[in-house]
Amino acid sequence: MAMIRIWVYDGILASGVAGPVDVFTAANEMRRGISVQKERTTSSLTWRVESQDGKPIRCASGQTIMVDGKIDGRAHADAILVTAPFVSDMDNFIGRREQIQDISSALRRQHEAGAVMASYCTGSYLLAEAGLLDGRIAATHWAKVRDFAQRYPRVELRAHAVLTEQNGVICGGAVTSFLDVALRLVKLFAGAQVAAATGKLLLIDPSRVSQAPYATLLQDHGHADHLVARAQRRMEADLQQKFSLSELAAHLAVSERTLHRRFKRAVGEAPLEYLQTLRVEVAKRALESGRISAAAAGQLVGYADFSTFRQLFKRKTGLSPREYQGRFVKVTQFDESKSGPSSAADEKT
């Protein structure tokens, strides 16, 4: 029997506890109904929900979650599942240094004892704080990629990954990746056959490999460099124009080298890469409206050559423009009279 300890604290999302527990419950049921003779290492799953003081915790929604006991770094565990603080409140959460240090110490002790470490979304911050992700691949919520990378430069962050695993440490991406993480734990301890049956029963798609289609690529300017902010506003206003770093630098009365250096430091991307991200984000919103074709979306953001736009869009999102529209559009078919007929290139998406 595999023991999975689920560690909780104030400010998490309730689904991050209930979801994995439901997956483990379903897995035990599937295991009873499946012949597992070919998988001799298969185990049933048991779990405990634990808080730092052994008292109930209050979720971000205000919901109270009862617990089974206190977090103990020395208690036997086959796996520790670290739940995720609500994504919008990470500065405040990480600022609770005494709490973070206690959790980090317990995590390190469990890891040294051989327990699998697992988390999802912003729970990866806690694994990183404990030093368990240094030199390892990891994932986190797509909206926290830049912040995470700046805080933990030793971590090999996979920005778009739904799930990463290396040396007994598992990380999930955005919030509902707790389902992927839980299913991975099922596979580790109950076997692949049970995991597959559980995934089918609960409609968990293990083929999800990228968060990119769901990500909002741009954040608010979010920095104090007024020069770079002016550059960004200029780029936003001239979205359809051919980009020239030299012309932009001249407009701002600085050298290209200065602009490139300050832009990269403030934004995390070079100017051209930022512009490409900006164009894809605007195109995404246009496609989501359902009132414009994929080719027209490319023209809207300055790409007369549809194949170039398509390649860029797919590199940024993991989907072609047509695939993205089919997944996220609110209207099943856009109005051809408004958008015009699809081009031949558009039909090939």
SVG drawing of the C-alpha trace seen along z (x, -y; Angstrom):
<svg xmlns="http://www.w3.org/2000/svg" viewBox="-22 -61 47 73">
<polyline fill="none" stroke="black" stroke-width="0.4" points="0.0,0.0 1.5,-3.4 1.1,-6.3 0.6,-9.7 0.7,-12.7 -1.1,-15.8 0.3,-18.9 -2.0,-21.9 -2.0,-25.5 -4.2,-28.5 -4.8,-30.1 -4.8,-27.0 -7.6,-26.1 -9.9,-23.5 -9.9,-21.6 -6.2,-20.9 -7.1,-18.6 -10.4,-17.2 -9.3,-16.5 -6.3,-14.3 -8.2,-12.5 -10.9,-11.7 -8.3,-10.4 -6.8,-8.1 -10.3,-6.9 -11.1,-6.0 -7.8,-4.3 -8.4,-2.0 -11.8,-1.1 -10.2,-0.5 -7.5,1.6 -10.1,3.9 -11.7,4.5 -8.6,5.0 -6.3,8.0 -2.9,6.7 -1.0,10.0 1.4,8.5 2.2,5.6 3.5,7.2 4.6,3.9 1.0,2.5 -0.2,1.1 -3.4,-0.3 -3.2,-3.9 -3.8,-5.5 -3.5,-9.2 -3.5,-11.7 -4.2,-15.4 -1.9,-17.3 -1.4,-20.9 1.5,-22.5 -0.4,-22.6 -2.8,-19.8 -5.7,-22.2 -8.2,-22.8 -7.1,-25.2 -9.0,-28.0 -8.9,-27.9 -8.7,-31.0 -12.5,-30.6 -13.2,-30.7 -13.9,-27.0 -12.6,-25.0 -10.7,-21.8 -10.4,-19.3 -7.1,-17.5 -5.9,-14.2 -2.9,-15.5 0.3,-17.5 3.0,-17.8 5.9,-15.6 9.1,-15.4 10.0,-12.1 6.7,-10.3 6.8,-7.5 5.7,-8.6 5.9,-7.1 5.0,-10.5 4.4,-14.0 1.9,-16.0 2.4,-19.7 -0.8,-21.7 -0.7,-25.1 -1.3,-28.5 -3.7,-30.6 -1.8,-32.0 -2.5,-35.7 -1.1,-35.7 2.4,-34.4 4.3,-37.4 2.3,-37.4 2.7,-33.6 6.4,-33.5 6.8,-36.4 5.7,-34.1 9.3,-33.1 8.8,-31.1 6.1,-29.0 8.2,-28.5 11.3,-27.5 9.3,-24.9 7.8,-23.4 11.1,-23.4 12.8,-21.6 10.1,-18.9 10.3,-18.5 14.0,-18.1 13.8,-15.4 11.2,-13.5 13.1,-13.7 16.3,-12.4 14.2,-9.5 13.3,-8.6 9.7,-9.9 8.6,-11.1 8.0,-14.9 5.0,-16.1 3.4,-19.4 1.5,-21.5 0.9,-25.1 2.4,-27.5 3.3,-24.5 6.5,-24.4 7.6,-27.5 7.6,-25.5 9.7,-22.8 12.1,-25.5 12.3,-27.2 13.4,-23.9 16.1,-23.6 14.6,-20.4 14.4,-21.8 17.9,-23.2 19.4,-21.7 16.2,-19.9 13.5,-20.4 10.2,-21.9 6.9,-23.4 4.6,-26.0 1.6,-28.0 2.0,-29.7 1.2,-33.2 4.1,-32.8 6.8,-31.6 8.7,-35.0 8.4,-35.5 9.5,-31.9 12.5,-32.1 13.7,-35.3 13.3,-33.9 14.9,-30.5 17.5,-30.8 19.0,-27.4 15.8,-25.6 15.5,-24.4 12.0,-25.7 9.9,-24.3 7.6,-27.2 4.9,-25.4 5.0,-21.9 1.9,-20.4 4.0,-17.8 7.7,-17.3 9.4,-14.5 13.1,-14.0 14.8,-12.0 11.7,-11.5 10.4,-15.1 7.1,-15.7 5.8,-19.2 2.5,-20.1 1.7,-23.3 -1.4,-25.4 -4.1,-24.7 -5.9,-21.6 -2.6,-19.8 -3.2,-18.4 -5.2,-15.8 -2.1,-14.9 0.1,-14.8 -2.3,-12.6 -2.6,-10.3 1.2,-10.1 1.3,-9.0 -1.3,-6.4 0.9,-5.1 4.0,-5.0 2.4,-3.1 -0.6,-1.3 0.7,-0.6 0.1,-1.8 -3.0,0.4 -4.7,-1.1 -3.7,-4.6 -5.0,-4.2 -8.4,-2.9 -8.6,-5.7 -7.9,-8.4 -10.6,-7.0 -13.1,-6.8 -12.5,-10.4 -11.9,-11.8 -8.4,-12.9 -6.5,-13.4 -2.9,-12.3 -2.0,-13.5 -2.0,-17.2 1.7,-18.2 1.6,-22.0 0.1,-24.9 0.9,-27.2 -2.5,-27.3 -4.1,-28.4 -1.4,-31.0 -1.9,-34.7 1.5,-35.5 1.6,-39.1 1.5,-40.5 1.1,-44.2 4.3,-46.1 5.0,-45.5 8.4,-47.3 9.7,-50.7 11.8,-51.4 10.0,-54.3 12.2,-54.1 11.2,-50.5 7.5,-51.3 7.7,-54.0 9.2,-51.5 6.4,-49.0 3.7,-51.6 5.2,-52.5 5.3,-48.9 1.7,-48.4 0.7,-51.4 2.6,-50.3 1.7,-46.6 1.1,-46.3 4.3,-48.2 7.6,-46.5 9.8,-46.4 13.2,-48.2 15.2,-48.3 17.3,-51.1 14.2,-53.3 12.7,-52.5 16.0,-53.4 16.2,-56.7 12.7,-57.6 13.6,-57.1 16.9,-58.9 19.0,-56.0 21.4,-53.6 20.2,-50.2 22.5,-48.5 21.1,-50.5 17.5,-49.8 18.2,-46.1 19.9,-45.7 17.3,-47.6 14.4,-45.9 15.8,-42.5 16.4,-43.4 12.9,-44.9 10.8,-42.5 12.8,-39.3 12.7,-39.2 14.5,-41.0 12.5,-43.7 11.8,-41.6 10.7,-38.6 8.4,-40.8 6.9,-42.2 6.2,-38.7 4.6,-37.7 2.5,-40.9 1.4,-40.1 0.4,-36.5 -1.5,-37.7 -3.5,-40.2 -4.1,-37.5 -5.3,-35.1 -7.9,-37.5 -9.1,-38.2 -9.4,-34.5 -11.3,-33.9 -14.0,-36.4 -15.0,-33.9 -15.5,-36.8 -12.2,-36.6 -10.3,-34.0 -6.9,-32.8 -5.3,-34.5 -7.1,-37.8 -5.8,-37.5 -2.3,-37.3 -2.8,-40.4 -4.3,-42.2 -1.0,-41.9 1.3,-42.7 1.9,-39.4 1.1,-39.5 2.7,-36.1 0.4,-33.6 2.9,-30.8 5.3,-33.0 2.4,-34.0 1.3,-30.4 4.8,-29.2 5.2,-31.9 1.8,-31.3 2.4,-27.6 5.8,-28.2 4.3,-30.4 1.1,-28.5 1.7,-24.9 -1.3,-25.1 -1.9,-26.5 -4.2,-29.5 -7.1,-27.4 -6.6,-24.8 -6.5,-27.5 -9.7,-29.1 -11.4,-25.7 -10.6,-25.1 -11.2,-28.5 -13.7,-30.4 -17.0,-31.2 -18.9,-30.9 -18.6,-27.7 -18.4,-29.4 -17.4,-33.0 -19.4,-35.2 -17.9,-34.9 -19.6,-38.1 -17.6,-40.1 -14.3,-38.3 -14.2,-37.7 -13.5,-34.3 -10.7,-32.2 -7.6,-32.2 -6.1,-29.0 -3.3,-29.2 -5.9,-29.6 -7.6,-26.3 -4.3,-24.5 -4.2,-25.3"/>
</svg>
